[in-house]
Amino acid sequence: MRKLTYFIACSVDGFIGDPDGDASAMYPFVDEEFLAFLTSEYPETVATQGRRALGIDDLENKRFDTIIQGRGSYDVALKEGIPSPYAHLREYVASRTLAESPDPNVEIIADDLVGTVRALKSEDSRYGIYLCGGSRLAGDLLDEIDELVIKTYPIVYGSGMPMFGSGFAVSEFTLQSVRTFANGVLVRTYDRKR
Ligand SMILES: NC(=O)c1ccc[n+]([C@@H]2O[C@H](COP(=O)([O-])OP(=O)(O)OC[C@H]3O[C@@H](n4cnc5c(N)ncnc54)[C@H](OP(=O)(O)O)[C@@H]3O)[C@@H](O)[C@H]2O)c1
């Protein structure tokens, strides 16, 4: 089985964005050192437009070949006129309201989200699956998540969009690595305890 990895940016107090999900207060921390880490370790998590702007269009995928987003997260790009924000990956968008896909590279998951994710996980591939978020989708898929990669930025929101839009339940994870950056960003990787 390949892994489903929730790769997510958050504040110190665990929010992935302001109450509406806007994460732009985190952007200034993507400085030269942190960008070098992202592009060398997780190049496929940089959106297609960003890769083009950085001139790294041709970088090979390193860890993931598939991305899953909720419609809320996908809407952020769609509103900018970008129907395939991760064109270098197989893109899946969970939505019960998007009647048809706005782009041939994007497949809509309307029913049986967990079953579809389990089928993707059982595919034979050396790459994992990038769970992009947002909050509600991650909440619905919490039990399927095998790995967490949490980029924590040195800011406090006080309130905002939680990492998981789900009810209270304790899930245990094992810390695998911690990486720190000069600007105070922290990247922690956890495996799920099964
Ligand atoms: N900090 C970060 O790294 C980061 C990363 C990603 C996103 N974000 C932020 O997160 C925000 C979006 O999060 P969100 O919680 O509002 O939305 P979301 O989780 O991205 O999407 C929620 C939508 O996904 C669909 N969905 C969820 N569960 C489903 C299921 N079981 N079956 C079928 N469809 C399902 C539904 O779409 P329909 O309503 O169409 O049915 C639902 O309204 C954005 O503002 C974005 O900026 C932050």
The ligand as a MOL file (V3000), in Angstrom:
LIG
                    3D

  0  0  0     0  0            999 V3000
M  V30 BEGIN CTAB
M  V30 COUNTS 48 52 0 0 0
M  V30 BEGIN ATOM
M  V30 1 N -2.2450 26.0470 4.8350 0
M  V30 2 C -2.2570 25.1890 3.8500 0
M  V30 3 O -1.2280 24.5010 3.5790 0
M  V30 4 C -3.5100 24.9530 3.0490 0
M  V30 5 C -3.5540 23.8690 2.1620 0
M  V30 6 C -4.7270 23.6510 1.4560 0
M  V30 7 C -5.8180 24.4770 1.6240 0
M  V30 8 N -5.7480 25.5160 2.4950 0 CHG=1
M  V30 9 C -6.9240 26.4100 2.6830 0
M  V30 10 O -8.0400 25.6190 3.0090 0
M  V30 11 C -9.2080 26.2970 2.5600 0
M  V30 12 C -10.2150 25.2750 2.0650 0
M  V30 13 O -10.5460 24.3820 3.1240 0
M  V30 14 P -12.0550 23.9810 3.3930 0
M  V30 15 O -12.1050 23.1230 4.6140 0
M  V30 16 O -12.9230 25.1950 3.3340 0 CHG=-1
M  V30 17 O -12.4500 23.1650 2.0840 0
M  V30 18 P -11.8650 21.8000 1.4730 0
M  V30 19 O -11.6510 20.7900 2.5410 0
M  V30 20 O -10.7480 22.1200 0.5610 0
M  V30 21 O -13.0860 21.3990 0.5460 0
M  V30 22 C -14.3290 21.0920 1.1290 0
M  V30 23 C -15.2260 20.5960 0.0160 0
M  V30 24 O -14.7190 19.3620 -0.4800 0
M  V30 25 C -15.7890 18.5080 -0.8460 0
M  V30 26 N -15.7970 17.3460 0.0240 0
M  V30 27 C -15.3570 17.2410 1.3110 0
M  V30 28 N -15.5700 15.9990 1.7750 0
M  V30 29 C -16.1440 15.3140 0.7530 0
M  V30 30 C -16.6050 13.9820 0.6060 0
M  V30 31 N -16.5400 13.0920 1.6310 0
M  V30 32 N -17.1140 13.6010 -0.5770 0
M  V30 33 C -17.2010 14.4800 -1.6190 0
M  V30 34 N -16.7990 15.7650 -1.5390 0
M  V30 35 C -16.2810 16.1550 -0.3640 0
M  V30 36 C -17.0530 19.3380 -0.6650 0
M  V30 37 O -17.2350 20.0350 -1.8980 0
M  V30 38 P -18.6790 20.4500 -2.4510 0
M  V30 39 O -19.1730 21.5370 -1.5320 0
M  V30 40 O -18.4300 20.9120 -3.8470 0
M  V30 41 O -19.5390 19.2150 -2.3790 0
M  V30 42 C -16.6430 20.3120 0.4370 0
M  V30 43 O -17.4320 21.4840 0.4560 0
M  V30 44 C -8.7590 27.2600 1.4830 0
M  V30 45 O -9.0820 28.5760 1.8850 0
M  V30 46 C -7.2620 27.0830 1.3720 0
M  V30 47 O -6.5910 28.3220 1.2940 0
M  V30 48 C -4.6270 25.7820 3.2230 0
M  V30 END ATOM
M  V30 BEGIN BOND
M  V30 1 1 1 2
M  V30 2 2 2 3
M  V30 3 1 2 4
M  V30 4 1 4 5
M  V30 5 2 4 48
M  V30 6 2 5 6
M  V30 7 1 6 7
M  V30 8 2 7 8
M  V30 9 1 8 9
M  V30 10 1 8 48
M  V30 11 1 9 10
M  V30 12 1 9 46
M  V30 13 1 10 11
M  V30 14 1 11 12
M  V30 15 1 11 44
M  V30 16 1 12 13
M  V30 17 1 13 14
M  V30 18 2 14 15
M  V30 19 1 14 16
M  V30 20 1 14 17
M  V30 21 1 17 18
M  V30 22 2 18 19
M  V30 23 1 18 20
M  V30 24 1 18 21
M  V30 25 1 21 22
M  V30 26 1 22 23
M  V30 27 1 23 24
M  V30 28 1 23 42
M  V30 29 1 24 25
M  V30 30 1 25 26
M  V30 31 1 25 36
M  V30 32 1 26 27
M  V30 33 1 26 35
M  V30 34 2 27 28
M  V30 35 1 28 29
M  V30 36 1 29 30
M  V30 37 2 29 35
M  V30 38 1 30 31
M  V30 39 2 30 32
M  V30 40 1 32 33
M  V30 41 2 33 34
M  V30 42 1 34 35
M  V30 43 1 36 37
M  V30 44 1 36 42
M  V30 45 1 37 38
M  V30 46 2 38 39
M  V30 47 1 38 40
M  V30 48 1 38 41
M  V30 49 1 42 43
M  V30 50 1 44 45
M  V30 51 1 44 46
M  V30 52 1 46 47
M  V30 END BOND
M  V30 END CTAB
M  END
